[in-house]
Amino acid sequence: SARTRLGRIRVPTLLIYALDDPFIPADQYRRADWKELTQLQPLIVPTGGHAGFQARGIDSSWHDYCIDRFIRRLIGVD
């Protein structure tokens, strides 16, 4: 339902999605025109389920790690 609103986003935004999400169909992300959505950076991975991004060797959840790296790049610290 948010697909129609993505083009209105005006700040750099990281969008994390797992293709095996059982609640949100992958077609929505496969059909998106990411070149048109210039403020969005998609991070689409094969697995992770619905908000289940956990990883070994990282103190926090994997998606928190990705968000941290995204913000660091935005502010020029990475």
Contacts in CASP RR format, 6 or more apart in sequence:
PFRMAT RR
TARGET T0000
AUTHOR 0000-0000-0000
METHOD contacts of the structure
MODEL  1
SARTRLGRIRVPTLLIYALDDPFIPADQYRRADWKELTQLQPLIVPTGGH
AGFQARGIDSSWHDYCIDRFIRRLIGVD
3 28 0 8 1.000
3 32 0 8 1.000
6 32 0 8 1.000
6 37 0 8 1.000
6 40 0 8 1.000
7 36 0 8 1.000
7 37 0 8 1.000
7 39 0 8 1.000
7 40 0 8 1.000
9 37 0 8 1.000
9 39 0 8 1.000
9 40 0 8 1.000
10 39 0 8 1.000
11 39 0 8 1.000
12 39 0 8 1.000
12 41 0 8 1.000
12 70 0 8 1.000
12 74 0 8 1.000
13 39 0 8 1.000
13 40 0 8 1.000
13 41 0 8 1.000
14 40 0 8 1.000
14 41 0 8 1.000
14 43 0 8 1.000
14 66 0 8 1.000
14 67 0 8 1.000
14 70 0 8 1.000
15 40 0 8 1.000
15 41 0 8 1.000
15 42 0 8 1.000
15 43 0 8 1.000
16 43 0 8 1.000
16 45 0 8 1.000
16 53 0 8 1.000
16 63 0 8 1.000
16 66 0 8 1.000
16 67 0 8 1.000
17 24 0 8 1.000
17 26 0 8 1.000
17 29 0 8 1.000
17 42 0 8 1.000
17 43 0 8 1.000
17 44 0 8 1.000
17 45 0 8 1.000
18 44 0 8 1.000
18 45 0 8 1.000
18 46 0 8 1.000
18 47 0 8 1.000
18 48 0 8 1.000
18 49 0 8 1.000
18 50 0 8 1.000
18 52 0 8 1.000
18 53 0 8 1.000
19 26 0 8 1.000
19 29 0 8 1.000
19 44 0 8 1.000
19 45 0 8 1.000
19 46 0 8 1.000
19 47 0 8 1.000
20 46 0 8 1.000
20 47 0 8 1.000
20 48 0 8 1.000
20 49 0 8 1.000
21 48 0 8 1.000
21 49 0 8 1.000
21 50 0 8 1.000
22 49 0 8 1.000
22 50 0 8 1.000
23 50 0 8 1.000
24 50 0 8 1.000
29 42 0 8 1.000
29 44 0 8 1.000
32 42 0 8 1.000
34 40 0 8 1.000
34 42 0 8 1.000
41 70 0 8 1.000
43 66 0 8 1.000
51 63 0 8 1.000
52 61 0 8 1.000
52 63 0 8 1.000
53 61 0 8 1.000
53 62 0 8 1.000
53 63 0 8 1.000
53 66 0 8 1.000
54 61 0 8 1.000
54 62 0 8 1.000
55 61 0 8 1.000
55 62 0 8 1.000
55 65 0 8 1.000
58 65 0 8 1.000
69 78 0 8 1.000
72 78 0 8 1.000
END
